Amino acid sequence: QVQLVESGGGLVQTGGSLRLSCAASGSIFRGLLMAWYRQTPGNQRELVASISAGGSFTNYADSVKGRFIISRDYAKNTVYLQMNSLKPEDTAVYYCNAVSPSQRADWGQGTRVTVSS
């Protein structure tokens, strides 16, 4: 069964940076539109950034546009999220998965990002 393992979260001050990683255990995700999502308590998971199967096309939520960069490494079967100029409102648990619900694996544990003011 395909597993997704997110890492790289932590505590950072406002204006700081973090790089999140999402390692997939199976190669199936290489051909899929992938995304990073985030969730805060009491709220639904929201899509933060997505990247095409070929890696050429990316899309971002307005709240992170210009600050976050999504990328993928096919050799490592890993998707990254470079987060810069972090704000307290970026505090959340971050997850990765396919964009299409029918193609998603079970959600991983996520990685917690806390931005202090």
Buried (B, 14 or more C-beta within 10 A) or exposed (E): EEEBBBBBBEEBEEEBEBBBBBBBEEEEBBEBBBBBBBBEEEEEBEBBBBBBBEBEEBBBBEEBEEBBBBBBEEEEBBBBBBBBEBBEEBBBBBBBBBBEEEBBBEBBEBBEBBBEE
